[in-house]
Amino acid sequence: MVRWWLRDIRGLRGPWRGRGAVLALVLWLAPAGVAAQFEHLPAALQQAIQMQGFPEESVGLLVQRPRDGAVLARLNAGQSFNPASTIKLATSLAALDQLGPHYTWTTEVWATREIRDGVLPGDLVIRGTGDPGMTMEEYWRMLGRLRQTGLRHVAGNVLLDASHFELAPKDPGAFDGQPLRAYNQAPYALHVNASAQRIRVLPQHNGKRVDVVVDPPLPGLRIDNRLEAGLGGCGTWQRGIQLDVDREARRITLSGEYPVNCGEYELLRSVLEPEVNHAELFRLHWEQWGGTLDGEVRTGELPVLYDEPILRHESRPLADLIRVANKWSSNLMTRHLMLTLGAERYGPPATTEKGRQALVEALRELGVAVGGMVVDNGSGLSRDARLTPAQLAAILQAGWEHPHRPEFQSSLALAGLDGTVRERFRNGSNRGRMHLKTGHLNAVSAVAGYVRAQGGDDLIVVVLVNHPEAHRGPGHQLQEAVLDWAHKL
């Protein structure tokens, strides 16, 4: 117990530093009533940890008031934990600080020859800088604007220039054996829709047939529907659907017996490589706009910089995009933010190492003590990422004091209303009064953000749990116990 007090007090800052041993001794010897006034792990939180069966060392916890830095609860605040997706707070704040809420990404379209009478006798080059939020609708509008320039026919090829990102090849299934999951996709400077497709399973009214529709309807993607109509429970894994993907053949096969009484069902999967997905989208939308193409759509680079691109498409501003990245915990978008930080600070091409260094330097400039912090890819989809509850609280404190605090705070999920916590805290007084970033990996449960207490104070709350049972029910229950305790102060 004494060791715990001394370790925790050594993490204090400001006027407490240098008086830790004395304070620890006073607390240890003080009468129970006096000690309770300075207790850094209140009895209610101790009980909550014990009820979930977590050892003390597996939990990191910090609750403090941002207006004066007063610590209301603390446990293992200086110990490193895997933060899962709560590390997105670091990446998004650094991006806001360094790039500004107005920052946009540019996708350029270049012609390698002069266009005459609507015909390009050379190649068309689409050059990306890593727009993290390019949707199919935006891409469709971009090609519509291209068509409105007067271009109607490309006699050469369409080259996809994604050289703004320089990344080593990586198996998308390396993290958890799920290579088709959208959250596992690697960054790509010309991503559209995060290279994901919505596979919709539609039982017909007669109950004898199950149809499959893929959105977007990519022209080169083949669907082999072997699903049979059946009856059964709706809680089975993927409702009994077996999904097999042959990326080389560009074919999706669905088989199994689907319980038609369960209604429609949707799978979000990345079934094509990013460059293939982009190529298929170009063919789909260019044809929709009445454009034609003789050659192929393939990877390539702009051979030389000409005077001006024939089209520039600006992304939505950063302030809009971090709302998606944080509220819905988009790994891909956050990784693009970190890569962009690196390219802006150290020059293109963007690399993971440049991004890591730029992120850490940005946090240091914001006054965050970064010693021992490991950001890895900046998204939290990592077994190597590490930071302490004190560091995460310092990031939230820096966000609280930042000129762009409104943009930062509003990017977090609102309890009971939207994002990753839309289904939680729906019926209590804390609904809509907590801005939170959640994190979830096997053996990791995390939450961090701002809580409006009933007494009127705004509080910073950080809970990190690294334990084999953390990602199951006990992890969520401990989060809710701490958040509820903070809200009732």
The 8 nearest C-alpha neighbors of each residue, nearest first, counted from 0:
[[1, 3, 2, 4, 5, 27, 6, 23],
 [2, 0, 4, 3, 5, 27, 23, 6],
 [1, 3, 5, 0, 4, 6, 7, 23],
 [2, 4, 0, 6, 1, 5, 7, 75],
 [5, 3, 1, 7, 2, 6, 8, 23],
 [4, 6, 2, 8, 7, 3, 9, 1],
 [7, 5, 3, 9, 4, 8, 2, 10],
 [6, 8, 4, 9, 5, 10, 75, 3],
 [7, 9, 5, 10, 19, 11, 6, 4],
 [8, 10, 6, 7, 11, 19, 5, 16],
 [11, 9, 8, 7, 77, 12, 76, 6],
 [12, 10, 8, 9, 15, 16, 13, 7],
 [11, 13, 16, 15, 14, 10, 9, 8],
 [12, 14, 15, 16, 11, 17, 68, 10],
 [13, 15, 16, 12, 17, 18, 11, 19],
 [16, 14, 13, 18, 12, 11, 17, 19],
 [15, 17, 12, 18, 14, 13, 11, 19],
 [18, 16, 19, 15, 20, 14, 9, 21],
 [17, 19, 21, 16, 15, 20, 22, 14],
 [20, 18, 22, 8, 21, 17, 23, 9],
 [21, 19, 23, 22, 18, 24, 5, 17],
 [22, 20, 24, 23, 18, 19, 25, 26],
 [21, 23, 25, 19, 24, 20, 18, 26],
 [24, 22, 20, 26, 21, 25, 19, 27],
 [23, 25, 27, 21, 22, 26, 28, 20],
 [26, 24, 22, 28, 27, 23, 29, 21],
 [27, 25, 23, 29, 34, 24, 28, 22],
 [26, 28, 24, 25, 29, 23, 34, 1],
 [27, 29, 25, 26, 24, 30, 34, 23],
 [30, 28, 26, 34, 25, 27, 33, 31],
 [31, 29, 33, 32, 34, 28, 26, 27],
 [30, 32, 34, 33, 35, 29, 28, 26],
 [33, 31, 35, 30, 34, 36, 29, 37],
 [34, 32, 35, 30, 31, 36, 29, 37],
 [33, 35, 31, 36, 26, 37, 32, 29],
 [34, 36, 38, 32, 37, 33, 31, 41],
 [35, 37, 34, 33, 38, 32, 39, 31],
 [38, 36, 35, 34, 39, 33, 26, 71],
 [37, 39, 35, 40, 36, 41, 34, 72],
 [40, 38, 72, 73, 41, 37, 71, 74],
 [39, 41, 72, 38, 73, 44, 45, 74],
 [42, 40, 43, 44, 38, 39, 45, 72],
 [41, 43, 45, 44, 46, 40, 47, 38],
 [44, 42, 46, 41, 45, 47, 484, 40],
 [45, 43, 47, 46, 42, 41, 48, 40],
 [46, 44, 42, 48, 47, 43, 49, 41],
 [45, 47, 49, 43, 44, 48, 50, 42],
 [46, 48, 44, 50, 45, 49, 43, 477],
 [49, 47, 45, 51, 46, 50, 53, 44],
 [48, 50, 46, 52, 51, 47, 53, 45],
 [51, 49, 47, 52, 48, 46, 53, 45],
 [52, 50, 473, 48, 49, 53, 47, 477],
 [51, 53, 49, 50, 48, 54, 473, 47],
 [54, 52, 51, 48, 49, 55, 57, 58],
 [55, 53, 56, 57, 52, 58, 49, 48],
 [54, 56, 57, 58, 53, 48, 74, 49],
 [55, 57, 54, 58, 75, 59, 53, 74],
 [58, 56, 465, 54, 55, 464, 466, 53],
 [59, 57, 464, 56, 55, 463, 60, 465],
 [60, 58, 75, 463, 74, 76, 462, 388],
 [61, 59, 462, 74, 73, 461, 76, 388],
 [60, 62, 73, 461, 72, 460, 388, 76],
 [63, 61, 460, 72, 71, 459, 70, 73],
 [62, 64, 70, 459, 71, 69, 458, 68],
 [65, 63, 458, 68, 69, 66, 67, 459],
 [64, 66, 68, 67, 396, 63, 458, 459],
 [65, 67, 64, 68, 457, 69, 456, 458],
 [66, 68, 69, 65, 64, 63, 70, 396],
 [69, 67, 65, 64, 63, 66, 70, 396],
 [70, 68, 64, 63, 67, 71, 65, 66],
 [71, 69, 63, 72, 62, 68, 64, 73],
 [72, 70, 63, 62, 39, 69, 73, 64],
 [73, 71, 39, 62, 40, 61, 70, 41],
 [72, 74, 61, 39, 60, 40, 76, 62],
 [73, 75, 60, 76, 59, 40, 61, 7],
 [76, 74, 59, 78, 77, 7, 60, 73],
 [75, 77, 388, 389, 74, 78, 59, 387],
 [78, 76, 387, 75, 10, 389, 79, 388],
 [77, 79, 75, 387, 76, 80, 59, 388],
 [80, 78, 387, 386, 385, 77, 81, 388],
 [81, 79, 385, 386, 82, 387, 78, 465],
 [80, 82, 385, 384, 83, 386, 465, 443],
 [83, 81, 85, 80, 86, 445, 84, 385],
 [84, 82, 379, 438, 85, 81, 439, 440],
 [85, 83, 438, 379, 86, 87, 378, 82],
 [84, 86, 87, 438, 82, 83, 436, 437],
 [87, 85, 88, 84, 89, 379, 82, 378],
 [88, 86, 90, 85, 89, 378, 84, 91],
 [89, 87, 86, 91, 90, 85, 92, 394],
 [90, 88, 87, 86, 92, 91, 93, 394],
 [89, 91, 87, 93, 88, 92, 377, 94],
 [90, 92, 94, 88, 93, 89, 87, 95],
 [93, 91, 95, 94, 89, 90, 88, 96],
 [92, 94, 96, 90, 91, 95, 361, 97],
 [95, 93, 91, 97, 92, 96, 98, 90],
 [96, 94, 99, 92, 93, 98, 100, 97],
 [95, 97, 93, 94, 99, 98, 92, 403],
 [96, 98, 94, 95, 99, 93, 361, 340],
 [99, 97, 94, 95, 102, 96, 100, 340],
 [98, 100, 95, 101, 102, 96, 97, 94],
 [101, 99, 318, 317, 95, 102, 316, 98],
 [100, 102, 316, 99, 317, 103, 318, 98],
 [103, 101, 317, 316, 99, 100, 98, 104],
 [104, 102, 316, 314, 313, 317, 315, 101],
 [105, 103, 130, 314, 313, 128, 106, 129],
 [104, 106, 313, 312, 128, 107, 314, 311],
 [105, 107, 127, 312, 126, 311, 128, 313],
 [108, 106, 311, 126, 310, 125, 308, 105],
 [107, 109, 125, 310, 308, 124, 309, 126],
 [110, 108, 308, 124, 309, 123, 125, 107],
 [109, 111, 123, 112, 122, 124, 309, 113],
 [110, 112, 122, 121, 123, 109, 113, 124],
 [113, 111, 121, 110, 120, 114, 119, 122],
 [112, 114, 115, 119, 110, 111, 120, 121],
 [115, 113, 119, 118, 117, 112, 116, 120],
 [116, 114, 118, 117, 113, 119, 120, 150],
 [115, 117, 118, 114, 149, 150, 119, 151],
 [116, 118, 150, 151, 149, 115, 114, 152],
 [119, 117, 152, 115, 114, 116, 153, 150],
 [118, 120, 114, 153, 121, 154, 152, 112],
 [121, 119, 154, 118, 155, 112, 153, 114],
 [122, 120, 155, 112, 119, 111, 154, 123],
 [123, 121, 155, 156, 111, 157, 110, 124],
 [122, 124, 157, 110, 109, 158, 156, 111],
 [125, 123, 158, 109, 108, 157, 159, 126],
 [126, 124, 108, 159, 107, 160, 158, 109],
 [125, 127, 160, 107, 106, 124, 161, 108],
 [128, 126, 106, 189, 188, 161, 129, 160],
 [127, 129, 188, 163, 130, 105, 104, 106],
 [128, 188, 130, 127, 131, 189, 335, 187],
 [129, 131, 104, 132, 133, 128, 314, 188],
 [132, 130, 332, 129, 335, 133, 190, 331],
 [131, 133, 130, 134, 320, 332, 314, 315],
 [132, 134, 191, 130, 131, 192, 137, 138],
 [135, 133, 192, 137, 136, 191, 132, 138],
 [134, 136, 138, 137, 192, 139, 191, 133],
 [137, 135, 139, 134, 138, 140, 133, 141],
 [138, 136, 140, 134, 139, 135, 141, 133],
 [137, 139, 141, 135, 140, 136, 134, 142],
 [138, 140, 136, 142, 137, 141, 284, 135],
 [141, 139, 143, 137, 138, 142, 144, 136],
 [142, 140, 138, 144, 143, 139, 137, 145],
 [143, 141, 145, 144, 139, 140, 146, 138],
 [144, 142, 140, 146, 141, 145, 288, 139],
 [143, 145, 147, 141, 142, 146, 140, 148],
 [146, 144, 142, 143, 147, 148, 141, 310],
 [147, 145, 143, 150, 144, 148, 149, 151],
 [146, 148, 144, 149, 145, 143, 150, 142],
 [149, 147, 145, 146, 150, 144, 309, 310],
 [150, 148, 147, 117, 146, 151, 145, 116],
 [149, 151, 117, 146, 148, 152, 118, 145],
 [150, 152, 290, 117, 146, 118, 149, 291],
 [151, 153, 291, 118, 292, 290, 150, 154],
 [154, 152, 292, 119, 155, 118, 293, 291],
 [153, 155, 120, 293, 119, 292, 121, 152],
 [154, 156, 122, 121, 294, 153, 293, 120],
 [157, 155, 294, 122, 295, 296, 158, 123],
 [156, 158, 296, 123, 124, 122, 295, 297],
 [159, 157, 124, 299, 297, 298, 296, 160],
 [158, 160, 298, 125, 299, 297, 124, 161],
 [159, 161, 126, 300, 299, 162, 125, 158],
 [162, 160, 188, 163, 127, 189, 159, 126],
 [161, 163, 164, 160, 165, 348, 300, 188],
 [162, 164, 348, 161, 128, 349, 347, 188],
 [165, 163, 349, 162, 348, 188, 166, 350],
 [166, 164, 350, 348, 349, 162, 163, 167],
 [167, 165, 350, 164, 168, 351, 349, 186],
 [166, 168, 169, 165, 350, 351, 164, 185],
 [169, 167, 166, 170, 185, 171, 165, 186],
 [170, 168, 171, 167, 185, 173, 166, 172],
 [169, 171, 173, 172, 168, 178, 174, 185],
 [172, 170, 178, 183, 173, 184, 169, 185],
 [178, 171, 173, 176, 177, 170, 174, 175],
 [172, 174, 170, 171, 176, 175, 178, 169],
 [175, 173, 172, 176, 171, 381, 183, 177],
 [174, 176, 177, 173, 172, 178, 183, 171],
 [175, 177, 172, 173, 178, 174, 171, 179],
 [176, 178, 172, 175, 179, 180, 171, 183],
 [172, 179, 177, 171, 180, 176, 183, 170],
 [180, 178, 269, 268, 177, 270, 181, 183],
 [181, 179, 268, 182, 183, 178, 177, 269],
 [180, 182, 183, 269, 184, 268, 195, 179],
 [183, 181, 180, 184, 330, 331, 329, 380],
 [184, 182, 181, 171, 180, 178, 185, 172],
 [185, 183, 181, 171, 182, 186, 331, 180],
 [184, 186, 187, 183, 171, 331, 169, 334],
 [187, 185, 331, 335, 184, 188, 334, 190],
 [188, 186, 190, 189, 185, 129, 161, 164],
 [187, 129, 189, 161, 127, 128, 164, 190],
 [190, 188, 127, 187, 161, 129, 191, 130],
 [191, 189, 187, 193, 188, 194, 273, 192],
 [190, 192, 133, 193, 134, 194, 135, 189],
 [191, 193, 134, 194, 195, 135, 133, 190],
 [192, 194, 191, 195, 190, 181, 331, 184],
 [195, 193, 192, 273, 191, 269, 276, 190],
 [196, 194, 269, 193, 268, 192, 181, 267],
 [197, 195, 268, 267, 214, 269, 198, 215],
 [198, 196, 267, 214, 213, 266, 199, 268],
 [197, 199, 213, 266, 265, 212, 196, 267],
 [200, 198, 265, 212, 211, 264, 213, 197],
 [199, 201, 211, 264, 263, 210, 265, 198],
 [200, 202, 263, 210, 209, 211, 199, 203],
 [203, 201, 209, 259, 208, 210, 262, 263],
 [204, 202, 206, 205, 208, 209, 201, 207],
 [205, 203, 206, 202, 207, 208, 259, 201],
 [204, 206, 207, 203, 208, 202, 259, 209],
 [207, 205, 204, 203, 208, 259, 202, 228],
 [206, 208, 205, 228, 203, 209, 204, 202],
 [209, 207, 203, 228, 206, 202, 210, 227],
 [208, 210, 202, 201, 203, 228, 226, 227],
 [209, 211, 201, 200, 202, 208, 212, 203],
 [210, 212, 200, 199, 201, 224, 213, 209],
 [211, 213, 199, 198, 214, 200, 210, 201],
 [214, 212, 198, 216, 197, 215, 199, 196],
 [215, 213, 216, 197, 196, 198, 212, 217],
 [214, 216, 217, 213, 196, 197, 280, 135],
 [217, 215, 214, 213, 218, 220, 212, 283],
 [216, 218, 220, 279, 219, 215, 280, 283],
 [217, 219, 220, 216, 283, 279, 282, 221],
 [220, 218, 217, 221, 279, 249, 250, 216],
 [221, 219, 249, 217, 218, 250, 222, 251],
 [220, 222, 250, 249, 251, 219, 223, 218],
 [223, 221, 251, 250, 224, 252, 220, 211],
 [222, 224, 252, 251, 225, 253, 221, 250],
 [223, 225, 253, 226, 252, 222, 211, 254],
 [226, 224, 254, 253, 223, 227, 255, 252],
 [227, 225, 254, 255, 224, 256, 253, 209],
 [226, 228, 256, 257, 255, 229, 225, 209],
 [229, 227, 257, 207, 208, 256, 209, 259],
 [228, 230, 258, 257, 256, 259, 227, 231],
 [231, 229, 258, 259, 260, 257, 232, 228],
 [230, 232, 258, 233, 229, 260, 257, 259],
 [231, 233, 234, 235, 258, 230, 238, 261],
 [232, 234, 235, 261, 238, 231, 258, 260],
 [233, 235, 232, 238, 236, 237, 231, 239],
 [234, 236, 238, 233, 239, 237, 232, 231],
 [235, 237, 238, 239, 234, 240, 233, 241],
 [236, 238, 239, 240, 235, 241, 234, 266],
 [239, 237, 235, 236, 240, 233, 257, 234],
 [238, 240, 237, 236, 257, 255, 235, 256],
 [241, 239, 255, 237, 238, 254, 242, 253],
 [240, 242, 254, 253, 255, 239, 243, 237],
 [241, 243, 253, 252, 240, 244, 254, 251],
 [244, 242, 252, 251, 253, 241, 245, 250],
 [245, 243, 251, 250, 246, 252, 270, 242],
 [244, 246, 250, 248, 247, 249, 251, 243],
 [247, 245, 249, 248, 271, 244, 250, 270],
 [246, 248, 249, 245, 250, 271, 244, 272],
 [247, 249, 250, 245, 246, 221, 220, 244],
 [250, 248, 246, 220, 247, 245, 221, 219],
 [249, 251, 221, 245, 248, 220, 222, 244],
 [252, 250, 244, 222, 243, 223, 221, 245],
 [251, 253, 223, 243, 242, 224, 222, 244],
 [254, 252, 242, 224, 241, 225, 226, 223],
 [253, 255, 226, 225, 241, 240, 252, 224],
 [254, 256, 226, 240, 241, 239, 227, 257],
 [257, 255, 227, 229, 228, 226, 239, 258],
 [256, 258, 228, 229, 259, 239, 227, 255],
 [259, 257, 230, 229, 231, 260, 261, 228],
 [258, 260, 261, 202, 262, 257, 228, 229],
 [261, 259, 258, 262, 230, 231, 206, 233],
 [262, 260, 259, 233, 258, 263, 232, 264],
 [263, 261, 260, 259, 202, 264, 201, 258],
 [264, 262, 201, 200, 202, 261, 265, 199],
 [263, 265, 200, 199, 262, 201, 266, 261],
 [264, 266, 199, 198, 200, 197, 267, 263],
 [265, 267, 198, 197, 268, 199, 264, 237],
 [268, 266, 197, 196, 198, 195, 265, 181],
 [267, 269, 180, 179, 195, 196, 181, 270],
 [270, 268, 195, 179, 181, 194, 271, 196],
 [269, 271, 268, 179, 244, 246, 272, 195],
 [272, 270, 276, 246, 269, 275, 273, 249],
 [271, 273, 275, 274, 276, 270, 246, 194],
 [274, 272, 276, 194, 275, 277, 271, 190],
 [273, 275, 277, 276, 272, 278, 298, 297],
 [276, 274, 278, 272, 277, 273, 271, 279],
 [275, 277, 273, 279, 274, 278, 271, 194],
 [276, 278, 280, 274, 275, 279, 281, 273],
 [279, 277, 275, 281, 296, 280, 276, 274],
 [278, 280, 282, 276, 281, 277, 217, 275],
 [281, 279, 283, 277, 282, 278, 284, 276],
 [280, 282, 278, 284, 279, 283, 285, 277],
 [281, 283, 279, 285, 280, 284, 286, 278],
 [284, 282, 280, 281, 286, 285, 279, 287],
 [283, 285, 287, 286, 281, 282, 139, 280],
 [286, 284, 290, 288, 282, 287, 281, 283],
 [285, 287, 289, 290, 288, 284, 283, 282],
 [288, 286, 284, 285, 289, 283, 290, 282],
 [287, 289, 285, 286, 290, 143, 284, 146],
 [290, 288, 286, 287, 285, 291, 151, 146],
 [289, 291, 151, 285, 286, 288, 152, 292],
 [290, 292, 152, 151, 153, 286, 289, 293],
 [293, 291, 153, 152, 294, 154, 290, 155],
 [294, 292, 154, 155, 153, 291, 295, 156],
 [295, 293, 156, 155, 292, 154, 296, 157],
 [296, 294, 156, 297, 157, 293, 155, 292],
 [295, 297, 157, 278, 156, 158, 294, 298],
 [298, 296, 158, 159, 295, 299, 157, 278],
 [297, 299, 159, 158, 160, 274, 300, 296],
 [300, 298, 158, 160, 159, 297, 301, 124],
 [301, 299, 160, 302, 158, 159, 162, 298],
 [300, 302, 303, 124, 160, 299, 304, 126],
 [301, 303, 300, 304, 111, 299, 305, 124],
 [304, 302, 301, 305, 111, 300, 306, 109],
 [305, 303, 306, 301, 302, 307, 308, 109],
 [304, 306, 307, 303, 308, 111, 109, 110],
 [307, 305, 304, 308, 309, 109, 303, 110],
 [306, 308, 305, 309, 109, 304, 310, 110],
 [309, 307, 109, 310, 108, 107, 311, 306],
 [308, 310, 109, 108, 307, 110, 311, 107],
 [309, 311, 108, 308, 107, 145, 312, 109],
 [312, 310, 107, 106, 105, 108, 313, 308],
 [311, 313, 106, 105, 107, 141, 314, 310],
 [314, 312, 105, 104, 103, 311, 106, 315],
 [315, 313, 104, 103, 316, 130, 105, 312],
 [314, 316, 103, 319, 317, 313, 320, 132],
 [317, 315, 103, 101, 102, 318, 319, 314],
 [316, 318, 320, 100, 319, 102, 101, 321],
 [319, 317, 100, 316, 320, 321, 406, 101],
 [320, 318, 317, 316, 322, 321, 315, 323],
 [319, 321, 317, 322, 323, 318, 324, 132],
 [322, 320, 324, 323, 318, 319, 325, 410],
 [323, 321, 410, 320, 325, 324, 319, 326],
 [322, 324, 321, 320, 326, 327, 325, 329],
 [323, 325, 329, 321, 328, 322, 327, 332],
 [326, 324, 328, 322, 327, 411, 323, 321],
 [325, 327, 418, 412, 411, 323, 322, 328],
 [326, 328, 418, 325, 323, 419, 329, 324],
 [329, 327, 325, 324, 326, 330, 84, 323],
 [328, 330, 324, 332, 331, 327, 333, 325],
 [331, 329, 378, 333, 332, 182, 334, 328],
 [330, 332, 334, 333, 329, 186, 335, 182],
 [331, 333, 131, 335, 329, 334, 330, 324],
 [334, 332, 336, 330, 335, 378, 331, 324],
 [333, 335, 331, 337, 336, 332, 378, 377],
 [334, 336, 338, 332, 333, 337, 131, 339],
 [337, 335, 333, 339, 334, 338, 340, 332],
 [336, 338, 354, 340, 334, 339, 335, 377],
 [339, 337, 354, 335, 341, 340, 349, 336],
 [338, 340, 342, 336, 341, 337, 335, 343],
 [341, 339, 337, 343, 338, 342, 354, 357],
 [340, 342, 354, 353, 338, 357, 344, 339],
 [343, 341, 346, 349, 347, 339, 345, 344],
 [344, 342, 340, 341, 346, 345, 339, 347],
 [345, 343, 341, 342, 346, 340, 357, 353],
 [346, 344, 342, 341, 343, 353, 347, 357],
 [345, 347, 342, 343, 344, 348, 341, 349],
 [348, 346, 342, 349, 163, 345, 343, 164],
 [347, 349, 163, 164, 165, 342, 350, 346],
 [348, 350, 342, 164, 347, 338, 165, 341],
 [351, 349, 353, 165, 352, 166, 338, 354],
 [350, 352, 354, 353, 355, 338, 349, 376],
 [351, 353, 355, 354, 350, 356, 341, 357],
 [354, 352, 341, 356, 350, 351, 355, 357],
 [353, 355, 341, 338, 337, 351, 357, 352],
 [356, 354, 352, 358, 357, 353, 351, 359],
 [355, 357, 353, 359, 358, 354, 360, 352],
 [356, 358, 354, 360, 341, 355, 359, 340],
 [359, 357, 361, 355, 356, 360, 354, 93],
 [358, 360, 362, 356, 361, 357, 363, 355],
 [361, 359, 363, 357, 362, 358, 356, 364],
 [360, 362, 364, 358, 363, 359, 93, 357],
 [363, 361, 365, 359, 364, 360, 367, 93],
 [364, 362, 360, 367, 366, 365, 361, 359],
 [363, 365, 361, 366, 362, 360, 367, 359],
 [364, 366, 362, 363, 367, 397, 361, 394],
 [365, 367, 363, 364, 368, 362, 397, 393],
 [366, 368, 363, 362, 365, 393, 369, 394],
 [367, 369, 370, 363, 366, 390, 362, 393],
 [368, 370, 372, 367, 371, 363, 359, 362],
 [371, 369, 372, 368, 373, 386, 367, 390],
 [370, 372, 369, 373, 386, 385, 79, 387],
 [371, 373, 386, 369, 370, 385, 374, 384],
 [374, 372, 385, 384, 375, 371, 386, 383],
 [373, 375, 384, 377, 376, 372, 355, 385],
 [374, 376, 384, 377, 373, 383, 355, 381],
 [377, 375, 378, 374, 334, 351, 379, 355],
 [378, 376, 374, 375, 334, 90, 379, 337],
 [379, 377, 330, 87, 333, 380, 376, 334],
 [378, 380, 84, 83, 381, 86, 377, 384],
 [381, 379, 378, 83, 84, 330, 382, 376],
 [380, 382, 379, 383, 384, 375, 83, 376],
 [381, 383, 384, 81, 380, 379, 83, 174],
 [382, 384, 381, 385, 375, 373, 81, 374],
 [385, 383, 373, 374, 375, 81, 381, 382],
 [386, 384, 81, 373, 80, 372, 79, 82],
 [385, 387, 372, 79, 80, 390, 373, 82],
 [386, 388, 79, 390, 389, 78, 77, 80],
 [389, 387, 76, 391, 390, 59, 392, 461],
 [390, 388, 392, 76, 387, 391, 77, 393],
 [391, 389, 393, 387, 392, 388, 394, 386],
 [390, 392, 388, 394, 393, 389, 387, 395],
 [391, 393, 395, 389, 394, 390, 388, 396],
 [394, 392, 396, 390, 391, 395, 367, 397],
 [395, 393, 397, 391, 392, 396, 398, 390],
 [394, 396, 398, 392, 393, 397, 399, 391],
 [395, 397, 393, 399, 398, 394, 65, 392],
 [398, 396, 394, 400, 399, 395, 401, 393],
 [399, 397, 395, 401, 396, 400, 404, 394],
 [398, 400, 396, 397, 404, 401, 395, 65],
 [399, 401, 397, 398, 396, 402, 404, 65],
 [400, 402, 398, 404, 403, 399, 397, 96],
 [403, 401, 404, 400, 405, 398, 399, 96],
 [404, 402, 401, 406, 405, 407, 95, 398],
 [403, 405, 407, 401, 406, 398, 399, 402],
 [406, 404, 408, 407, 403, 409, 402, 410],
 [407, 405, 409, 404, 403, 408, 318, 410],
 [408, 406, 404, 410, 405, 409, 403, 92],
 [407, 409, 405, 410, 406, 411, 404, 434],
 [408, 410, 406, 411, 407, 405, 322, 434],
 [411, 409, 322, 407, 408, 325, 321, 326],
 [412, 410, 326, 434, 435, 409, 325, 408],
 [411, 413, 326, 418, 435, 434, 417, 420],
 [414, 412, 434, 431, 416, 417, 433, 415],
 [415, 413, 431, 430, 420, 433, 416, 424],
 [414, 416, 425, 421, 424, 423, 430, 422],
 [417, 415, 421, 413, 414, 431, 420, 418],
 [418, 416, 421, 413, 412, 420, 415, 419],
 [419, 417, 326, 412, 327, 421, 420, 413],
 [418, 420, 327, 421, 326, 412, 417, 437],
 [421, 419, 423, 414, 422, 418, 415, 417],
 [420, 422, 417, 415, 416, 418, 423, 419],
 [421, 423, 420, 415, 425, 424, 416, 419],
 [422, 424, 420, 415, 425, 421, 414, 416],
 [425, 423, 415, 430, 426, 414, 427, 429],
 [426, 424, 415, 423, 430, 427, 422, 414],
 [425, 427, 424, 430, 428, 415, 429, 423],
 [428, 426, 429, 430, 424, 425, 415, 483],
 [427, 429, 430, 426, 432, 431, 424, 486],
 [430, 428, 432, 427, 431, 433, 486, 424],
 [431, 429, 415, 414, 432, 428, 424, 425],
 [430, 432, 414, 413, 433, 429, 415, 416],
 [433, 431, 429, 430, 451, 450, 414, 434],
 [432, 434, 450, 414, 449, 431, 413, 435],
 [435, 433, 413, 411, 449, 412, 448, 450],
 [436, 434, 448, 412, 411, 447, 433, 437],
 [437, 435, 447, 85, 446, 411, 448, 412],
 [436, 438, 446, 445, 85, 435, 84, 447],
 [439, 437, 84, 445, 83, 85, 444, 446],
 [438, 440, 444, 443, 83, 470, 445, 84],
 [441, 439, 443, 442, 83, 470, 444, 438],
 [440, 442, 443, 470, 439, 467, 469, 444],
 [441, 443, 467, 469, 466, 470, 465, 468],
 [444, 442, 465, 440, 469, 470, 441, 439],
 [445, 443, 439, 464, 469, 470, 474, 438],
 [446, 444, 463, 438, 462, 437, 464, 82],
 [445, 447, 437, 462, 436, 438, 461, 85],
 [448, 446, 461, 436, 460, 435, 462, 85],
 [447, 449, 435, 460, 434, 459, 436, 450],
 [448, 450, 459, 434, 458, 433, 460, 435],
 [449, 451, 433, 458, 457, 452, 486, 432],
 [450, 452, 457, 432, 456, 486, 433, 458],
 [453, 451, 486, 454, 456, 455, 488, 487],
 [452, 454, 455, 487, 486, 488, 451, 456],
 [453, 455, 452, 456, 488, 487, 451, 486],
 [456, 454, 453, 452, 451, 457, 488, 486],
 [457, 455, 452, 454, 451, 458, 64, 453],
 [456, 458, 451, 450, 452, 64, 449, 455],
 [459, 457, 64, 450, 449, 63, 460, 65],
 [458, 460, 449, 63, 62, 448, 64, 450],
 [459, 461, 62, 447, 448, 61, 449, 458],
 [460, 462, 447, 61, 60, 446, 388, 62],
 [461, 463, 60, 446, 445, 59, 447, 478],
 [464, 462, 445, 59, 58, 444, 82, 60],
 [463, 465, 58, 444, 57, 443, 469, 445],
 [466, 464, 443, 57, 442, 469, 80, 58],
 [465, 467, 469, 442, 468, 57, 464, 443],
 [468, 466, 442, 469, 465, 441, 470, 443],
 [469, 467, 466, 471, 470, 442, 473, 474],
 [470, 468, 474, 442, 466, 443, 444, 471],
 [471, 469, 444, 442, 443, 441, 474, 468],
 [470, 472, 469, 468, 473, 474, 475, 442],
 [471, 473, 475, 474, 476, 470, 469, 468],
 [474, 472, 476, 51, 475, 471, 477, 469],
 [473, 475, 469, 477, 476, 472, 444, 470],
 [476, 474, 478, 472, 477, 473, 479, 471],
 [475, 477, 473, 479, 478, 474, 480, 472],
 [476, 478, 480, 474, 479, 475, 473, 481],
 [479, 477, 475, 481, 476, 480, 482, 474],
 [478, 480, 482, 476, 477, 481, 483, 475],
 [479, 481, 477, 483, 478, 482, 484, 476],
 [482, 480, 484, 478, 483, 479, 485, 477],
 [483, 481, 479, 485, 484, 480, 478, 486],
 [482, 484, 486, 480, 485, 481, 479, 487],
 [485, 483, 481, 487, 482, 486, 480, 488],
 [486, 484, 482, 483, 487, 488, 481, 452],
 [485, 487, 452, 483, 484, 488, 453, 451],
 [486, 488, 453, 484, 485, 452, 483, 454],
 [487, 485, 452, 486, 454, 453, 484, 456]]
